[in-house]
Amino acid sequence: MFWAAGRLIKDNIDPVTMTLTINPNDVFTALFAIMFGASHLGYATAFGPDMGKAMAAAKRIFKIKDYPSEIDAIQIDED
């Protein structure tokens, strides 16, 4: 990655004026953002199985919640 960044900087030097047409700070900021983003994505994927278990548990809870009860406190039996 650093080789590619160095190559990008080298290829963006204007041969006539010998000035950079790209800011090296922007290149390295982008590289570090990619590296940190990839590492944190790796950490986040470790919680995938836990998220699956949580979703399955939530489905079971809502299934129990939606089950009709024999006791209805709102409707009064006239008999």
C-alpha positions as CSV (number, residue, x, y, z in Angstrom):
1,M,0.0,0.0,0.0
2,F,2.8,2.4,0.9
3,W,4.6,1.5,-2.4
4,A,1.4,2.4,-4.3
5,A,1.2,5.7,-2.4
6,G,4.8,6.5,-3.2
7,R,4.3,5.6,-6.8
8,L,1.2,7.8,-7.0
9,I,3.1,10.7,-5.5
10,K,6.0,10.1,-7.9
11,D,3.8,9.9,-10.9
12,N,2.1,13.2,-10.1
13,I,5.3,15.3,-10.2
14,D,5.2,17.8,-13.0
15,P,8.4,17.3,-14.9
16,V,8.7,20.9,-16.1
17,T,8.2,22.7,-12.8
18,M,9.1,19.7,-10.6
19,T,6.1,20.4,-8.3
20,L,3.6,17.9,-7.1
21,T,0.1,18.0,-8.6
22,I,-1.2,15.9,-5.7
23,N,-0.9,16.6,-2.0
24,P,1.1,13.7,-0.2
25,N,-0.8,14.4,3.0
26,D,-4.1,13.6,1.3
27,V,-2.6,10.3,-0.1
28,F,-1.4,9.2,3.3
29,T,-4.6,10.3,5.0
30,A,-6.6,8.2,2.6
31,L,-4.3,5.2,3.1
32,F,-4.6,5.4,6.9
33,A,-8.4,5.8,6.6
34,I,-8.5,2.6,4.5
35,M,-6.3,0.7,6.9
36,F,-8.1,1.7,10.1
37,G,-11.5,1.2,8.4
38,A,-10.6,-2.3,7.3
39,S,-9.2,-3.2,10.7
40,H,-12.3,-2.0,12.5
41,L,-14.6,-3.7,10.0
42,G,-12.7,-6.9,10.9
43,Y,-13.4,-6.3,14.6
44,A,-17.1,-5.6,13.9
45,T,-17.6,-8.8,11.9
46,A,-16.6,-10.8,15.1
47,F,-20.0,-9.8,16.5
48,G,-21.9,-11.3,13.5
49,P,-22.9,-14.6,15.2
50,D,-24.1,-12.7,18.3
51,M,-26.3,-10.5,16.1
52,G,-27.8,-13.6,14.5
53,K,-28.6,-15.0,18.0
54,A,-30.1,-11.7,19.1
55,M,-32.4,-11.5,16.0
56,A,-33.6,-15.1,16.5
57,A,-34.3,-14.4,20.2
58,A,-36.2,-11.2,19.3
59,K,-38.3,-13.2,16.8
60,R,-39.2,-15.7,19.5
61,I,-40.1,-12.9,22.0
62,F,-42.4,-11.1,19.5
63,K,-44.0,-14.5,18.6
64,I,-44.9,-15.0,22.2
65,K,-46.0,-11.4,22.5
66,D,-48.4,-11.7,19.5
67,Y,-49.9,-14.9,20.7
68,P,-53.6,-14.2,21.7
69,S,-54.3,-14.6,25.4
70,E,-57.4,-16.4,26.7
71,I,-57.7,-13.6,29.3
72,D,-59.1,-10.4,27.8
73,A,-59.3,-7.6,30.3
74,I,-60.9,-5.2,27.9
75,Q,-63.9,-7.3,26.8
76,I,-66.4,-7.9,29.6
77,D,-68.4,-11.1,29.5
78,E,-72.1,-10.4,29.9
79,D,-73.0,-13.9,31.3
